[in-house]
Amino acid sequence: MATPRIFISYRRSDTAGHAGRLYDHLKSYFGSDRVFFDVDTIPAGTDFAQKINNELDQSQVVLVLIGKGWLDVKDPAGNKRLDDPRDYVRIEVETALRKSVMVIPVLLQGAEMPSARALPEALSDFSRRNAIRLDDDQWNSDFRMLTVILRNSLGIARSLRDQKIRRYRQIVIFLSLLGVVLAILNQSSFADPSTLLGFTVKFLLVLALGVNVPFVAFFLGSLRQDLDRLSWTIISFAVLGSILAAWGGRLTIWAAFMMVIVAGLLNFTESDN
């Protein structure tokens, strides 16, 4: 079964810059395999009309980007492009409506939703679709609202970013717990440092806590755009824990204590989004 996709419909002379910006955000959020954007996803030599039709068959949602010139763009002869049945934007919207795909008008540049009387008869149903606005001065908040709608439509629980954050969190917690267990074992008579078993426990302890440091940094970097004081504190505790583990002796039990602090402080770090 094909992956449900988001189809971006736009007119280059109207909203090319906004379309590229939106595509980059959606690709980062949902993955490139879930977003169709003609500039990047139509290979050279491909039948454009056939490709559009095939993509719409696989699309769950069509975003129709509407700028101030979307309705009135004219061809070289002075005729409105939307009045031409062969106009690609008209074909995209008309085909999506006919296929009963969810069509969401996206208003840009302060544009207003066109009325049914201003549209060709074949597109009259488009005027009744509820629109969402993306303003340049509040792009991030408007984009978050759009992603909620798209996630519900596509049946996606988490964005790629959320999945990455969750994966890093799980790795950090696992390595922290492993470090605690190894630090305790390292202090017990079970792992005599003069034996191979004792050396192995010590080596695994240093390795686990040392590897944990970059994962803590990656986790916090994925969670926040700019690391704050709490983030640097967590990273510092992780580094200190790995140093104490490498130092050895009774200090290794403090390495375990550092890992408990790291795992606990992670719960107080919130995402920028």
Residue frames relative to the residue before (quaternion, step in Angstrom):
aa qw qx qy qz dx dy dz
M 1.0000 0.0000 0.0000 0.0000 0.00 0.00 0.00
A 0.4586 -0.7037 0.4727 0.2664 3.58 -0.83 1.02
T 0.5314 -0.6239 0.4742 0.3217 3.55 -1.18 0.66
P 0.4540 -0.6745 0.4988 0.3001 3.64 -0.77 0.96
R 0.1628 -0.8295 0.5331 0.0346 3.55 -0.84 1.02
I 0.3807 -0.6532 0.6005 0.2603 3.48 -1.43 0.24
F 0.1834 -0.7905 0.5801 0.0699 3.56 -0.71 1.11
I 0.1874 -0.7812 0.5881 0.0936 3.59 -0.75 1.06
S 0.0793 -0.7825 0.6176 0.0079 3.56 -0.62 1.19
Y 0.1799 0.7788 -0.5793 0.1597 3.57 -0.79 1.03
R 0.3577 -0.6954 0.5694 0.2535 3.53 -1.29 0.25
R 0.5061 -0.6983 0.4119 0.2942 3.58 -0.67 1.12
S 0.6953 0.4752 -0.2869 0.4566 3.59 0.93 -0.82
D 0.6982 0.4726 -0.2565 0.4726 3.57 1.26 -0.26
T 0.8458 -0.0230 0.0851 0.5261 3.60 0.62 -1.12
A 0.1642 0.8266 -0.5267 0.1114 3.61 1.03 0.66
G 0.6712 0.5038 -0.3050 0.4501 3.60 0.91 -0.88
H 0.6729 0.4786 -0.2937 0.4815 3.58 0.92 -0.87
A 0.6239 0.5453 -0.3414 0.4437 3.59 1.04 -0.76
G 0.6564 0.5047 -0.3071 0.4691 3.58 0.97 -0.85
R 0.6490 0.5151 -0.3137 0.4637 3.56 0.99 -0.85
L 0.6682 0.4932 -0.2997 0.4696 3.57 0.93 -0.91
Y 0.6288 0.5390 -0.3343 0.4499 3.58 0.99 -0.80
D 0.6513 0.5141 -0.3196 0.4576 3.59 0.91 -0.89
H 0.6628 0.4980 -0.3046 0.4690 3.60 0.95 -0.84
L 0.6868 0.4788 -0.2903 0.4635 3.59 0.88 -0.93
K 0.6292 0.5319 -0.3338 0.4580 3.58 1.04 -0.78
S 0.6601 0.4999 -0.2991 0.4743 3.55 1.00 -0.84
Y 0.7049 0.4787 -0.2592 0.4548 3.57 1.01 -0.83
F 0.8221 0.2507 -0.1019 0.5009 3.59 0.80 -1.03
G 0.5367 -0.5869 0.4300 0.4273 3.59 1.17 -0.51
S 0.5695 -0.6396 0.3998 0.3267 3.57 -1.02 0.82
D 0.6236 0.5583 -0.3501 0.4206 3.61 1.11 -0.53
R 0.6963 0.4588 -0.2726 0.4800 3.60 1.24 -0.26
V 0.7178 0.3973 -0.2426 0.5177 3.61 1.23 -0.02
F 0.1651 -0.7697 0.6099 0.0912 3.56 -0.89 0.98
F 0.0909 0.7599 -0.6328 0.1179 3.54 -0.82 1.13
D 0.4756 -0.7570 0.3508 0.2788 3.57 -0.29 1.28
V 0.6240 0.5661 -0.3637 0.3974 3.60 0.92 -0.79
D 0.7700 0.3734 -0.1810 0.4848 3.57 0.93 -0.95
T 0.8033 0.3845 -0.1455 0.4310 3.57 0.98 -0.78
I 0.6361 0.4620 -0.3642 0.4993 3.62 1.19 0.20
P 0.3377 -0.7605 0.5140 0.2084 3.61 -0.44 1.16
A 0.6118 -0.5505 0.4207 0.3817 3.56 -1.20 0.51
G 0.7869 0.3100 -0.2398 0.4766 3.57 -1.02 0.82
T 0.5329 0.6380 -0.4045 0.3813 3.59 1.26 -0.07
D 0.4990 -0.6174 0.5127 0.3270 3.58 -1.11 0.71
F 0.3928 -0.7674 0.4566 0.2199 3.57 -0.33 1.30
A 0.6926 0.4915 -0.2949 0.4378 3.59 0.76 -1.04
Q 0.6657 0.4973 -0.3036 0.4662 3.58 0.96 -0.86
K 0.6339 0.5312 -0.3225 0.4604 3.57 1.04 -0.81
I 0.6367 0.5265 -0.3222 0.4623 3.59 0.96 -0.86
N 0.6650 0.5060 -0.3055 0.4565 3.57 0.89 -0.92
N 0.6611 0.5039 -0.3041 0.4654 3.59 0.95 -0.87
E 0.6591 0.5113 -0.3102 0.4559 3.56 0.97 -0.84
L 0.6499 0.5093 -0.3197 0.4648 3.58 0.98 -0.78
D 0.5900 0.5590 -0.3668 0.4527 3.61 1.14 -0.55
Q 0.7359 0.4014 -0.2158 0.5007 3.58 1.14 -0.67
S 0.5996 0.6046 -0.3447 0.3951 3.57 1.27 -0.16
Q 0.3299 -0.7313 0.5718 0.1716 3.51 -1.08 0.88
V 0.7921 0.1155 -0.0219 0.5990 3.55 1.13 -0.74
V 0.1412 -0.7545 0.6350 0.0875 3.56 -1.13 0.78
L 0.1721 -0.7675 0.6116 0.0848 3.56 -0.76 1.08
V 0.1359 -0.7932 0.5916 0.0479 3.58 -0.58 1.17
L 0.2195 -0.8071 0.5394 0.0975 3.56 -0.33 1.27
I 0.0688 -0.8166 0.5724 -0.0291 3.56 -0.66 1.18
G 0.0787 -0.7787 0.6222 0.0182 3.54 -0.65 1.18
K 0.7532 -0.3967 0.2658 0.4524 3.55 -1.26 -0.10
G 0.7467 0.3977 -0.2322 0.4799 3.59 1.10 -0.54
W 0.3746 0.7762 -0.4578 0.2181 3.59 1.28 -0.09
L 0.7256 0.4589 -0.2442 0.4510 3.58 0.86 -0.98
D 0.8077 0.3494 -0.1335 0.4558 3.59 0.93 -0.88
V 0.3568 0.7332 -0.5113 0.2714 3.61 1.20 0.19
K 0.1806 -0.8097 0.5551 0.0595 3.56 -0.86 1.02
D 0.4724 -0.6389 0.5244 0.3060 3.53 -1.28 0.45
P 0.7331 -0.4251 0.2716 0.4562 3.65 -1.22 0.10
A 0.6654 0.5003 -0.3084 0.4603 3.60 1.15 -0.52
G 0.5692 -0.6236 0.3726 0.3850 3.58 1.28 -0.06
N 0.5460 0.6062 -0.4025 0.4152 3.60 1.24 0.21
K 0.5471 -0.6076 0.4571 0.3500 3.56 -1.11 0.68
R 0.4913 -0.6877 0.4502 0.2882 3.55 -0.80 1.01
L 0.6447 0.5434 -0.3350 0.4206 3.60 0.97 -0.77
D 0.6275 0.5379 -0.3446 0.4451 3.59 1.18 -0.43
D 0.6086 0.5423 -0.3431 0.4666 3.58 1.29 -0.25
P 0.4101 -0.7313 0.4848 0.2490 3.64 -0.56 1.09
R 0.6770 0.4835 -0.2961 0.4693 3.61 1.20 -0.38
D 0.4331 0.6945 -0.4661 0.3360 3.59 1.27 0.00
Y 0.4840 -0.7153 0.4180 0.2816 3.58 -0.73 1.07
V 0.6295 0.5169 -0.3538 0.4598 3.61 0.96 -0.69
R 0.6436 0.5059 -0.3217 0.4758 3.57 0.98 -0.84
I 0.6388 0.5260 -0.3291 0.4549 3.59 0.96 -0.86
E 0.6504 0.5274 -0.3185 0.4443 3.58 0.92 -0.90
V 0.7095 0.4498 -0.2662 0.4726 3.58 0.77 -1.03
E 0.6636 0.5118 -0.3077 0.4505 3.58 0.88 -0.93
T 0.6650 0.4976 -0.3038 0.4668 3.59 0.94 -0.87
A 0.6444 0.5210 -0.3232 0.4570 3.58 0.97 -0.83
L 0.6493 0.5039 -0.3188 0.4721 3.58 0.97 -0.82
R 0.6665 0.5097 -0.3032 0.4517 3.58 0.95 -0.86
K 0.7046 0.4493 -0.2574 0.4852 3.58 1.09 -0.73
S 0.4128 -0.7352 0.4421 0.3059 3.60 1.32 0.04
V 0.2928 0.7285 -0.5456 0.2929 3.56 1.03 0.86
M 0.5352 -0.5973 0.4707 0.3679 3.59 -1.11 0.57
V 0.0868 -0.7996 0.5943 0.0043 3.57 -0.65 1.16
I 0.0535 -0.8063 0.5890 -0.0153 3.57 -0.68 1.14
P 0.2774 -0.7413 0.5832 0.1827 3.61 -0.58 1.07
V 0.1449 -0.7742 0.6133 0.0591 3.58 -0.95 0.94
L 0.2139 -0.8152 0.5315 0.0854 3.56 -0.36 1.27
L 0.0485 -0.8036 0.5920 -0.0373 3.55 -0.76 1.13
Q 0.8234 0.2630 -0.1821 0.4687 3.56 -1.31 0.36
G 0.6427 -0.5354 0.3281 0.4389 3.60 1.13 0.50
A 0.3516 0.7582 -0.4837 0.2601 3.60 1.24 0.31
E 0.3295 -0.7196 0.5778 0.1995 3.54 -1.27 0.50
M 0.5848 -0.5820 0.4342 0.3616 3.55 -1.22 0.51
P 0.4182 -0.7181 0.4891 0.2649 3.62 -0.73 1.00
S 0.4581 -0.6765 0.5060 0.2764 3.56 -1.10 0.71
A 0.6647 -0.4999 0.3719 0.4122 3.57 -1.27 0.32
R 0.6526 0.5300 -0.3205 0.4365 3.60 1.01 -0.78
A 0.6738 0.4954 -0.2975 0.4605 3.59 1.14 -0.59
L 0.6742 0.4879 -0.2812 0.4778 3.58 1.26 -0.30
P 0.5848 -0.5258 0.4600 0.4123 3.60 -1.22 0.33
E 0.6433 -0.5575 0.3535 0.3878 3.58 -1.07 0.65
A 0.6382 0.5465 -0.3309 0.4295 3.59 1.03 -0.75
L 0.7344 0.3839 -0.2183 0.5154 3.59 1.21 -0.45
S 0.3435 0.7821 -0.4781 0.2044 3.61 1.22 0.11
D 0.6255 0.5522 -0.3398 0.4340 3.59 1.07 -0.70
F 0.5588 0.6279 -0.3765 0.3894 3.56 1.21 -0.55
S 0.6277 0.5704 -0.3345 0.4109 3.60 1.05 -0.74
R 0.6786 0.4896 -0.2908 0.4639 3.59 1.20 -0.41
R 0.5104 0.6380 -0.4257 0.3888 3.58 1.26 0.05
N 0.4655 -0.6815 0.4934 0.2745 3.55 -0.94 0.93
A 0.2598 -0.7998 0.5299 0.1098 3.56 -0.73 1.11
I 0.2150 -0.7188 0.6388 0.1705 3.51 -1.36 0.32
R 0.3097 -0.7677 0.5382 0.1585 3.56 -1.04 0.80
L 0.1213 -0.7535 0.6425 0.0690 3.54 -1.10 0.84
D 0.0814 -0.8106 0.5798 0.0100 3.57 -0.29 1.27
D 0.5650 -0.6278 0.4191 0.3331 3.56 -0.99 0.81
D 0.7201 0.4630 -0.2633 0.4446 3.60 0.95 -0.85
Q 0.7718 0.1820 -0.1688 0.5854 3.61 1.24 -0.05
W 0.0760 0.8584 -0.5004 0.0836 3.52 1.06 0.90
N 0.6811 0.5182 -0.3110 0.4133 3.60 0.78 -0.98
S 0.6885 0.4615 -0.2914 0.4776 3.60 0.88 -0.89
D 0.6473 0.4975 -0.3260 0.4767 3.61 1.00 -0.74
F 0.6430 0.5224 -0.3269 0.4548 3.58 1.02 -0.79
R 0.6253 0.5313 -0.3456 0.4552 3.61 1.00 -0.74
M 0.6348 0.5201 -0.3292 0.4670 3.57 1.02 -0.77
L 0.6516 0.5123 -0.3105 0.4654 3.58 1.00 -0.83
T 0.6644 0.5128 -0.3210 0.4388 3.61 0.91 -0.82
V 0.5885 0.5545 -0.3757 0.4529 3.59 1.10 -0.59
I 0.6553 0.5034 -0.3043 0.4739 3.58 0.95 -0.89
L 0.6909 0.4840 -0.2821 0.4569 3.57 0.88 -0.93
R 0.6220 0.5347 -0.3446 0.4566 3.60 0.99 -0.74
N 0.6630 0.4946 -0.3052 0.4718 3.58 0.94 -0.86
S 0.6679 0.5095 -0.3013 0.4511 3.58 0.98 -0.84
L 0.7401 0.4028 -0.2144 0.4939 3.57 1.01 -0.85
G 0.4092 -0.7255 0.4623 0.3041 3.58 1.26 -0.23
I 0.4249 0.6918 -0.4633 0.3552 3.58 1.07 0.81
A 0.3480 -0.7702 0.4995 0.1901 3.58 -0.69 1.08
R 0.8184 0.0969 -0.0013 0.5664 3.59 0.98 -0.86
S 0.4799 -0.6330 0.5231 0.3089 3.52 -1.23 0.57
L 0.6727 -0.4607 0.3691 0.4462 3.57 -1.28 0.17
R 0.6354 0.5320 -0.3236 0.4567 3.57 1.01 -0.81
D 0.6609 0.4981 -0.3081 0.4693 3.59 0.93 -0.87
Q 0.6375 0.5221 -0.3278 0.4620 3.57 1.03 -0.78
K 0.6539 0.5079 -0.3130 0.4652 3.59 0.99 -0.84
I 0.6416 0.5191 -0.3203 0.4650 3.58 0.97 -0.87
R 0.6558 0.5142 -0.3113 0.4567 3.58 0.92 -0.89
R 0.6556 0.5149 -0.3122 0.4557 3.58 0.99 -0.85
Y 0.6572 0.4966 -0.3086 0.4757 3.59 0.93 -0.86
R 0.6295 0.5387 -0.3390 0.4457 3.59 0.97 -0.83
Q 0.6639 0.5083 -0.3033 0.4570 3.58 0.91 -0.92
I 0.6506 0.5127 -0.3173 0.4617 3.59 0.99 -0.84
V 0.6582 0.5123 -0.3115 0.4552 3.58 0.92 -0.93
I 0.6675 0.4949 -0.3067 0.4641 3.58 0.88 -0.91
F 0.6480 0.5179 -0.3216 0.4565 3.60 0.96 -0.86
L 0.6932 0.4676 -0.2880 0.4668 3.60 0.84 -0.94
S 0.6174 0.5384 -0.3446 0.4585 3.59 1.09 -0.67
L 0.6733 0.4812 -0.2911 0.4800 3.58 0.91 -0.92
L 0.6288 0.5237 -0.3322 0.4690 3.57 1.03 -0.79
G 0.6409 0.5267 -0.3194 0.4580 3.58 1.01 -0.80
V 0.6290 0.5324 -0.3312 0.4596 3.59 1.00 -0.81
V 0.6710 0.4988 -0.2956 0.4622 3.59 0.88 -0.99
L 0.6886 0.4797 -0.2864 0.4624 3.59 0.88 -0.94
A 0.6287 0.5308 -0.3395 0.4557 3.60 1.04 -0.72
I 0.6460 0.5053 -0.3162 0.4769 3.57 1.01 -0.80
L 0.6496 0.5099 -0.3098 0.4712 3.58 0.97 -0.88
N 0.6416 0.5494 -0.3196 0.4294 3.56 1.00 -0.83
Q 0.7033 0.4540 -0.2616 0.4804 3.60 1.17 -0.61
S 0.6136 0.5632 -0.3455 0.4323 3.57 1.26 -0.22
S 0.6175 -0.5454 0.4170 0.3839 3.54 -1.27 0.30
F 0.4978 0.6669 -0.4134 0.3695 3.56 1.28 -0.32
A 0.7844 0.2477 -0.1226 0.5553 3.59 1.04 -0.79
D 0.1019 -0.8009 0.5900 0.0092 3.56 0.22 1.28
P 0.4498 -0.7335 0.4352 0.2650 3.62 -0.59 1.11
S 0.6370 0.5330 -0.3392 0.4417 3.60 1.20 -0.36
T 0.6526 0.4989 -0.3142 0.4758 3.60 1.26 -0.18
L 0.6601 -0.4962 0.3835 0.4135 3.55 -1.33 0.27
L 0.6331 0.5320 -0.3303 0.4551 3.57 1.01 -0.79
G 0.6591 0.5089 -0.3057 0.4618 3.56 0.95 -0.88
F 0.6447 0.5141 -0.3148 0.4701 3.58 1.00 -0.85
T 0.6491 0.5285 -0.3155 0.4470 3.58 0.99 -0.87
V 0.6448 0.5136 -0.3189 0.4678 3.57 0.96 -0.88
K 0.6620 0.5019 -0.3058 0.4652 3.58 0.92 -0.92
F 0.6532 0.5186 -0.3160 0.4523 3.59 0.94 -0.89
L 0.6737 0.4928 -0.2925 0.4666 3.59 0.92 -0.93
L 0.6170 0.5480 -0.3401 0.4510 3.58 1.09 -0.72
V 0.6794 0.4763 -0.2865 0.4789 3.57 0.86 -0.98
L 0.6461 0.5251 -0.3169 0.4543 3.57 1.00 -0.85
A 0.6739 0.5071 -0.3023 0.4443 3.61 0.84 -0.99
L 0.7187 0.4347 -0.2636 0.4744 3.58 0.85 -0.93
G 0.6264 0.5330 -0.3387 0.4570 3.58 1.10 -0.64
V 0.6685 0.4819 -0.2897 0.4868 3.59 0.98 -0.86
N 0.6043 0.5908 -0.3507 0.4036 3.56 1.12 -0.66
V 0.5819 0.6178 -0.3733 0.3747 3.59 1.07 -0.69
P 0.7122 0.4222 -0.2978 0.4753 3.68 0.70 -0.90
F 0.6301 0.5279 -0.3505 0.4488 3.59 1.06 -0.64
V 0.6014 0.5307 -0.3503 0.4837 3.60 1.10 -0.65
A 0.6663 0.4987 -0.2956 0.4689 3.58 0.95 -0.91
F 0.6521 0.5051 -0.3151 0.4694 3.60 0.96 -0.85
F 0.6367 0.5386 -0.3238 0.4469 3.57 0.98 -0.87
L 0.7067 0.4526 -0.2654 0.4747 3.57 0.80 -1.00
G 0.6340 0.5266 -0.3291 0.4610 3.59 1.08 -0.67
S 0.6567 0.4864 -0.3029 0.4903 3.58 1.11 -0.66
L 0.6684 0.5238 -0.2894 0.4417 3.54 1.11 -0.74
R 0.8172 0.1689 -0.0370 0.5498 3.55 0.97 -0.87
Q 0.4952 -0.6504 0.4911 0.3011 3.55 -1.11 0.71
D 0.7818 0.0888 -0.0344 0.6162 3.57 1.03 -0.81
L 0.4167 -0.7209 0.4938 0.2508 3.58 -0.71 1.08
D 0.2478 -0.7728 0.5690 0.1324 3.58 -0.87 0.98
R 0.7645 -0.3639 0.2590 0.4647 3.57 -1.31 -0.11
L 0.6471 0.5181 -0.3246 0.4555 3.59 0.95 -0.84
S 0.6385 0.5360 -0.3284 0.4441 3.59 0.97 -0.82
W 0.6837 0.4725 -0.2877 0.4759 3.57 0.91 -0.90
T 0.5973 0.5534 -0.3567 0.4580 3.58 1.15 -0.60
I 0.6537 0.5104 -0.3070 0.4669 3.58 0.95 -0.89
I 0.6520 0.5036 -0.3123 0.4730 3.58 0.94 -0.87
S 0.6449 0.5286 -0.3187 0.4507 3.59 0.99 -0.82
F 0.6451 0.5066 -0.3195 0.4745 3.60 0.99 -0.80
A 0.6435 0.5175 -0.3262 0.4600 3.58 0.99 -0.79
V 0.6515 0.5004 -0.3084 0.4796 3.59 0.98 -0.85
L 0.6559 0.5140 -0.3108 0.4572 3.59 0.93 -0.91
G 0.6370 0.5350 -0.3286 0.4473 3.57 0.99 -0.78
S 0.6665 0.4891 -0.3051 0.4728 3.59 0.96 -0.84
I 0.6288 0.5275 -0.3333 0.4640 3.62 1.07 -0.70
L 0.6607 0.5052 -0.3028 0.4654 3.60 0.95 -0.90
A 0.6345 0.5232 -0.3303 0.4633 3.57 1.05 -0.78
A 0.6789 0.4824 -0.2910 0.4709 3.57 0.96 -0.83
W 0.6016 0.5748 -0.3498 0.4306 3.59 1.13 -0.69
G 0.3043 -0.8052 0.4561 0.2261 3.54 1.06 -0.80
G 0.6696 0.4994 -0.3797 0.3976 3.52 -1.35 -0.23
R 0.8088 -0.2560 0.2006 0.4899 3.52 -1.15 -0.65
L 0.5440 0.6409 -0.3912 0.3745 3.57 1.25 -0.33
T 0.5534 0.6332 -0.4045 0.3594 3.59 1.16 -0.43
I 0.6035 0.5480 -0.3746 0.4418 3.61 1.09 -0.53
W 0.6184 0.5203 -0.3378 0.4824 3.58 1.21 -0.54
A 0.5557 0.5787 -0.3894 0.4524 3.58 1.18 -0.45
A 0.6333 0.5176 -0.3205 0.4778 3.56 1.05 -0.80
F 0.6355 0.5321 -0.3187 0.4598 3.56 1.03 -0.83
M 0.6277 0.5338 -0.3277 0.4624 3.59 1.04 -0.78
M 0.6667 0.5099 -0.3056 0.4497 3.58 0.99 -0.82
V 0.6028 0.5392 -0.3490 0.4734 3.57 1.11 -0.68
I 0.6443 0.5132 -0.3132 0.4727 3.58 1.01 -0.85
V 0.6421 0.5315 -0.3235 0.4479 3.60 0.92 -0.90
A 0.6841 0.4837 -0.2874 0.4642 3.57 0.82 -1.01
G 0.6719 0.5029 -0.3016 0.4525 3.58 1.03 -0.77
L 0.6830 0.5000 -0.2892 0.4471 3.58 0.92 -0.90
L 0.5537 0.6164 -0.3929 0.3990 3.59 1.14 -0.53
N 0.6404 0.5449 -0.3238 0.4338 3.58 1.10 -0.66
F 0.6844 0.4638 -0.2877 0.4834 3.58 1.23 -0.35
T 0.5876 0.5600 -0.3703 0.4517 3.58 1.29 0.03
E 0.1569 -0.8106 0.5622 0.0480 3.58 -0.61 1.16
S 0.5588 -0.6061 0.4575 0.3334 3.53 -1.24 0.55
D 0.5580 -0.5930 0.4665 0.3455 3.54 -1.23 0.53
N 0.6868 0.4667 -0.2789 0.4825 3.58 1.16 -0.59
